[in-house]
Amino acid sequence: MYMYTIDCIIDQIDSNHQTYHRSCIDSITYNKSYIHYQLIRGDVMNMTQATPRYSAVLHTPAAPPEQAASYFAMRAAYETDVADVISDMHKGAIAFQLLDVRDAVAYEQCHIPGAIHLAGRQINAQTTADWDREQTIVTYCWGPACNGATKAAATLASLGFRVKELLGGMEYWRLEGGSLEGSLKEQAPLHWRMPDQVR
């Protein structure tokens, strides 16, 4: 859909505000999102049927406020972010347990201080039998392109744990300047890479 924008001088508007006395079209310029008319004096154009500009953002209307409030509150119950974790660390308010669910090598090379390790596929009733179910667990994996932390959180919740997922994972922890532990720290790979034998 196109939005028509007009550059010209308005001479007058009639009493019912429907007809603009304008100039005639001198040139037209096309763009991906609009058609631009350059006018010269002497034409009359009816503006009552102006085409609204298409909005990709509002193509699906925003939810009613009460529904949005419920939705965003629920999201906050399932997720936390790097800034909030760092803030709690600086205040000494560590009432949660960080869990790195990447592979053991990745954890050994670089992880968030205080995080424990258990690969996502190893999470089960036996491996978590002695964990405190009163403490909230915050899972993280590689980054936004990885759903390992989501899967781990789902497994932990099914085992009776309170759990949140750290948005952005290890990637955004490092990009936002979080402190590191491990044998490589800043020199460790930032992203997961497919093993050569399966390429």
Secondary structure, DSSP 8 states (H G I E B T S, - for coil): --EEEEE----EE-TTS-EEEEEEEEEEEE-SSEEEEEEEEEEEEE-TT------SSSSS----HHHHHHHHHHHHHHEE-HHHHHHHHHHT---EEEEE-S-HHHHHHSB-TT-EE--GGG-STTTTTTS-TTSEEEEE-S-TT--HHHHHHHHHHHTT--EEEETTHHHHHHHTT---BSSSGGGS-SS----GGG-
